[in-house]
Amino acid sequence: MAGQNEIKVPGGSAAGPVEVSASNGGFAQTSLTAIGLILLACLCFSGLDATAKYLSQSLPPLQIVWMRFVVHVVLALVLFRVWKNPKFFKTGRPVLQTVRAFTLLGSTVGNFMAVQYLQLAESMSILFAAPFVVTALAGPMLGEWAGMRRWAAIVVGFIGVIIVTQPGSGQMHWAAIYSVGALVCYALYALLTRKLAETDSSASMLLISAAVAASAMTPVGLSVWVEPPSLFHWGLLLSTGVYGCIGHWIFIHAHRLAPAPVLAPFIYVQIVWMVALGYLVFDDVPAISTLVGASVVVASGLYILYREQVRKN
């Protein structure tokens, strides 16, 4: 449009980040694409957590964590043919990459330990405080300051989470502390992903984080190893790495395209996937309060989507 200033929009590919010029409308379009990607990533993460909860009935959670990252590494190596492109492992920020890898590992361990005792919707509802942390820290860490409308949408989404969890209506299970730890690690992981997307390739972030986590978990994974009871369980165990690899690849690309405060509210939509999987897989019938709260959560995300569409037009 005439009169619009051109701005730089972070883009990229597996090989590395790219800067492209776009109008305000183009920036809004990339934000909408990023929102779609983050919703797809949340579906992958929901499948990962549901699979981990099912497997934890017969296998140690730390064994599941280890195999999740081992398969992730193998899949990423094959997808990117690293033997032909060793540059994918290169990074200009090795310390930041390592820290990010351990935040991902911490988030995964916390989630897998929590879902062993909590319903999927319960563990995820605690994690949904993450947008507050991401939005609050994105300003000082990334220079991405959220406006009042976006803060309002996040607050509304969190009210939906409160409706689901109904704090004070019963004694909180002690395992909720795992979810709190996962919450902190996830928020830092999201912020570091956005930071590293400025300089490092998607492939390097996907490979290095999984390789560091798999290496760190190898002694633990071997020490607690229990043979999966069937081929079906083996298949589920291997699928955790597929969910994780694909989900985080999509997650990384989403954070290349849009600021962290834009994407943060959309992890709320994951509660819809969690409620559905909890019912279908574990016969966890959602209460009326869960359905009402989930509706509020979705409404908050749709408002952000509407605002991005307004910016586009």
ChimeraX attribute file (.defattr): number of C-alpha atoms within 10 A of each C-alpha:
attribute: neighborCount
match mode: 1-to-1
recipient: residues
	/A:1	8
	/A:2	5
	/A:3	6
	/A:4	10
	/A:5	9
	/A:6	12
	/A:7	14
	/A:8	13
	/A:9	21
	/A:10	20
	/A:11	20
	/A:12	20
	/A:13	12
	/A:14	16
	/A:15	15
	/A:16	17
	/A:17	19
	/A:18	16
	/A:19	12
	/A:20	11
	/A:21	13
	/A:22	17
	/A:23	18
	/A:24	19
	/A:25	17
	/A:26	17
	/A:27	22
	/A:28	21
	/A:29	20
	/A:30	22
	/A:31	26
	/A:32	23
	/A:33	15
	/A:34	24
	/A:35	27
	/A:36	16
	/A:37	22
	/A:38	26
	/A:39	21
	/A:40	18
	/A:41	24
	/A:42	24
	/A:43	20
	/A:44	24
	/A:45	22
	/A:46	25
	/A:47	20
	/A:48	23
	/A:49	25
	/A:50	23
	/A:51	22
	/A:52	26
	/A:53	27
	/A:54	17
	/A:55	20
	/A:56	19
	/A:57	11
	/A:58	13
	/A:59	20
	/A:60	18
	/A:61	23
	/A:62	22
	/A:63	20
	/A:64	26
	/A:65	27
	/A:66	27
	/A:67	20
	/A:68	26
	/A:69	29
	/A:70	21
	/A:71	22
	/A:72	27
	/A:73	25
	/A:74	16
	/A:75	17
	/A:76	23
	/A:77	16
	/A:78	10
	/A:79	10
	/A:80	17
	/A:81	12
	/A:82	16
	/A:83	10
	/A:84	8
	/A:85	10
	/A:86	11
	/A:87	14
	/A:88	24
	/A:89	15
	/A:90	14
	/A:91	17
	/A:92	10
	/A:93	11
	/A:94	11
	/A:95	10
	/A:96	14
	/A:97	21
	/A:98	17
	/A:99	16
	/A:100	26
	/A:101	25
	/A:102	18
	/A:103	24
	/A:104	24
	/A:105	26
	/A:106	20
	/A:107	24
	/A:108	28
	/A:109	20
	/A:110	26
	/A:111	29
	/A:112	27
	/A:113	24
	/A:114	28
	/A:115	26
	/A:116	20
	/A:117	17
	/A:118	19
	/A:119	18
	/A:120	26
	/A:121	26
	/A:122	23
	/A:123	30
	/A:124	27
	/A:125	25
	/A:126	21
	/A:127	26
	/A:128	28
	/A:129	23
	/A:130	25
	/A:131	28
	/A:132	18
	/A:133	18
	/A:134	23
	/A:135	26
	/A:136	16
	/A:137	19
	/A:138	24
	/A:139	14
	/A:140	10
	/A:141	13
	/A:142	14
	/A:143	10
	/A:144	16
	/A:145	17
	/A:146	16
	/A:147	10
	/A:148	9
	/A:149	12
	/A:150	21
	/A:151	17
	/A:152	14
	/A:153	19
	/A:154	26
	/A:155	18
	/A:156	19
	/A:157	29
	/A:158	25
	/A:159	17
	/A:160	26
	/A:161	30
	/A:162	17
	/A:163	20
	/A:164	24
	/A:165	21
	/A:166	13
	/A:167	11
	/A:168	7
	/A:169	7
	/A:170	8
	/A:171	7
	/A:172	13
	/A:173	11
	/A:174	10
	/A:175	17
	/A:176	21
	/A:177	16
	/A:178	22
	/A:179	27
	/A:180	21
	/A:181	20
	/A:182	29
	/A:183	26
	/A:184	19
	/A:185	22
	/A:186	26
	/A:187	27
	/A:188	22
	/A:189	22
	/A:190	23
	/A:191	23
	/A:192	22
	/A:193	26
	/A:194	23
	/A:195	18
	/A:196	23
	/A:197	24
	/A:198	17
	/A:199	15
	/A:200	23
	/A:201	25
	/A:202	25
	/A:203	23
	/A:204	24
	/A:205	26
	/A:206	26
	/A:207	24
	/A:208	22
	/A:209	22
	/A:210	28
	/A:211	20
	/A:212	20
	/A:213	25
	/A:214	23
	/A:215	14
	/A:216	14
	/A:217	20
	/A:218	17
	/A:219	11
	/A:220	14
	/A:221	20
	/A:222	12
	/A:223	11
	/A:224	12
	/A:225	14
	/A:226	12
	/A:227	9
	/A:228	15
	/A:229	10
	/A:230	8
	/A:231	9
	/A:232	10
	/A:233	17
	/A:234	13
	/A:235	11
	/A:236	18
	/A:237	24
	/A:238	18
	/A:239	20
	/A:240	26
	/A:241	26
	/A:242	22
	/A:243	23
	/A:244	25
	/A:245	25
	/A:246	18
	/A:247	23
	/A:248	23
	/A:249	20
	/A:250	23
	/A:251	26
	/A:252	24
	/A:253	25
	/A:254	29
	/A:255	28
	/A:256	28
	/A:257	25
	/A:258	23
	/A:259	23
	/A:260	28
	/A:261	25
	/A:262	22
	/A:263	28
	/A:264	24
	/A:265	32
	/A:266	25
	/A:267	24
	/A:268	30
	/A:269	24
	/A:270	26
	/A:271	29
	/A:272	21
	/A:273	20
	/A:274	25
	/A:275	23
	/A:276	19
	/A:277	20
	/A:278	20
	/A:279	14
	/A:280	11
	/A:281	12
	/A:282	14
	/A:283	10
	/A:284	15
	/A:285	12
	/A:286	14
	/A:287	11
	/A:288	11
	/A:289	16
	/A:290	23
	/A:291	17
	/A:292	14
	/A:293	24
	/A:294	26
	/A:295	17
	/A:296	22
	/A:297	30
	/A:298	21
	/A:299	18
	/A:300	26
	/A:301	24
	/A:302	16
	/A:303	16
	/A:304	22
	/A:305	19
	/A:306	13
	/A:307	14
	/A:308	20
	/A:309	15
	/A:310	11
	/A:311	15
	/A:312	17
	/A:313	12
